[in-house]
């Protein structure tokens, strides 16, 4: 699924043609989906989660865990070089935003309250920012 030859839209109009309205709002406008509503928050399928905008591999199901937050949560990206972490002080909170390095899309946030035995991080990611390539 990691197709680095795929064309990445450059303009807002191109993104709007490629993405659903909900995906556009979350990936390009830094929105969020309501907790416990996304297709992957309670999905236990095995496979690789990729950016819904560009196909960049982001998270393996091997690192997914039930955080109780209502969003898919992972302990670590499949490759830390595939994501960008940036300070986010919006909404009166100090958080760390997670973005796809390849296309710059907003994915969610990372927190330091994940499983201690897995490094302590919780990558809290919007379902609609992901596509799951299932393994049989």
C-alpha positions in Angstrom: 0.0 0.0 0.0 3.0 2.3 0.4 2.9 3.7 -3.1 5.3 6.6 -3.2 4.6 7.1 -7.0 1.0 8.1 -6.3 0.2 11.6 -7.2 -0.6 13.8 -4.2 -3.2 16.6 -4.7 -1.8 20.1 -4.2 -4.7 22.4 -4.2 -7.8 22.5 -1.9 -10.0 21.7 -4.9 -7.9 18.6 -5.7 -8.2 17.5 -2.1 -11.9 18.1 -2.1 -12.3 15.9 -5.2 -10.2 13.1 -3.7 -11.5 13.0 -0.1 -15.0 12.7 1.3 -16.3 15.9 3.1 -15.6 14.3 6.5 -12.0 13.3 5.4 -11.4 16.7 4.0 -12.5 18.4 7.2 -10.3 16.1 9.4 -7.2 15.6 7.2 -7.0 19.1 5.7 -8.8 21.4 8.2 -7.6 19.6 11.4 -11.0 18.5 12.5 -11.9 15.4 14.5 -14.5 12.8 14.4 -16.8 12.1 17.3 -15.5 9.5 19.7 -16.8 5.9 19.3 -18.1 6.6 15.8 -15.1 5.8 13.5 -14.9 2.6 11.6 -11.6 1.5 13.2 -11.9 2.4 16.9 -13.2 -1.1 17.8 -11.8 -3.0 14.8 -9.5 -5.8 15.7 -8.5 -6.9 12.2 -4.8 -7.5 11.4 -3.1 -5.4 8.8 -1.4 -2.1 8.0 -3.1 1.3 8.5 -2.2 3.9 5.8 -2.9 7.5 5.3 -6.4 7.9 3.7 -5.1 10.8 1.7 -1.8 9.5 0.2 -1.4 5.8 1.1 1.7 6.3 3.3 2.0 3.4 5.7 1.5 4.7 9.2 0.5 2.1 11.9 0.5 -1.7 12.2 -2.4 -3.4 13.8 0.3 -5.1 16.0 0.6 -1.7 17.9 -3.1 -1.0 18.1 -4.7 -1.2 21.6 -8.0 -0.3 23.3 -7.4 3.0 25.0 -11.1 3.5 25.9 -10.8 7.0 24.2 -13.2 6.2 21.3 -10.5 6.6 18.6 -8.1 4.0 17.2 -5.0 4.1 19.4 -1.5 2.9 18.6 1.7 2.7 20.7 4.0 3.6 17.8 4.0 4.4 14.1 5.3 1.7 11.8 8.2 4.1 10.9 8.6 7.3 12.9 9.9 9.0 9.8 6.4 8.6 8.2 4.9 11.0 10.7 5.5 14.6 11.8 4.9 15.7 15.4 4.0 19.3 15.9 3.0 21.4 18.9 -0.8 22.2 19.0 -2.1 24.7 21.5 -5.5 25.1 20.0 -8.7 24.8 22.0 -6.9 25.9 25.2 -4.9 22.7 25.4 -1.3 21.8 24.9 -1.1 18.7 22.7 1.1 17.2 20.1 -0.4 16.9 16.6 0.4 13.9 14.4 0.6 14.5 10.7 1.4 12.4 7.7 4.9 13.3 6.6 4.2 12.5 2.9 1.2 14.7 2.4 1.0 16.9 5.5 -2.5 15.6 6.5 -3.7 15.9 10.1 -4.2 12.4 11.6 -4.8 13.1 15.3 -2.7 13.6 18.4 -0.2 11.7 20.5 -0.3 11.6 24.3 2.1 10.1 26.9 -0.6 8.0 28.7 -0.3 4.8 26.7 0.8 1.4 28.0 3.9 1.7 30.1 5.2 -1.6 28.9 5.0 -0.5 25.2 6.8 2.9 25.6 4.0 4.9 27.2 2.7 6.6 24.1 -0.9 6.7 22.7 -1.2 7.8 19.1 -4.9 8.7 19.0 -5.8 8.8 15.4 -9.1 9.6 13.5 -10.5 6.5 11.7 -11.3 8.5 8.6 -7.7 9.5 8.3 -6.8 5.8 7.8 -7.3 3.0 5.4 -6.7 -0.5 6.6 -5.1 -3.0 4.3 -6.1 -6.2 6.0 -3.9 -9.3 6.4 -5.6 -12.7 6.2 
